[in-house]
């Protein structure tokens, strides 16, 4: 059986073994099915949420329309930026595929920040990086048409899977919902990318053939 402590090492390397055990003793693992809501916008942040396994999409609901602004993979805190301001989460998170979230007792987490300066600095750095990336992505996506938004998502998935060849974690309809455009727009974009030999798509299997041209469309689309 996998040692539970190994799942926390990528964010808790500055904690002592005793502190890591304290986290594990005061946290709970919760599993979510595909398309199940992990957090709903307005959720009270009583716990610190850490995505140990899976993928999730973050979206903001406004005027009955959900705008997806980020896809996060395992090894990521979810909603950490909101947890220490007004204790509510300003976005929703939905599992793209079966996912596991660790709910960490908020008071325990805050105590570690107060008592372990090195850990506190590492958390501040993570929060700063996440905030910067999300602000950048929101501005970036807000100026895009369908082709640019889809190419941006393909590049993000390539980065998450660390490969130019990967399996899409959602259907064409789900991709359309993620980027906020119609299924027809998604199909037309992927067909165009294939004709131009930029991407090869077969079912859910995606292969990025020309990354530079994909980046240009993502940047200018």
Beta strands, then each sheet from edge to edge (+ up, - down):
strand 1: 27-32
strand 2: 37-39
strand 3: 47-53
strand 4: 55-62
strand 5: 65-73
strand 6: 76-78
strand 7: 92-95
strand 8: 99-105
strand 9: 165-167
strand 10: 199-202
strand 11: 205-208
sheet 1: 1+ 8- 3+ 6-
sheet 2: 2+ 7- 4+ 5-
sheet 3: 9+ 11- 10+
end
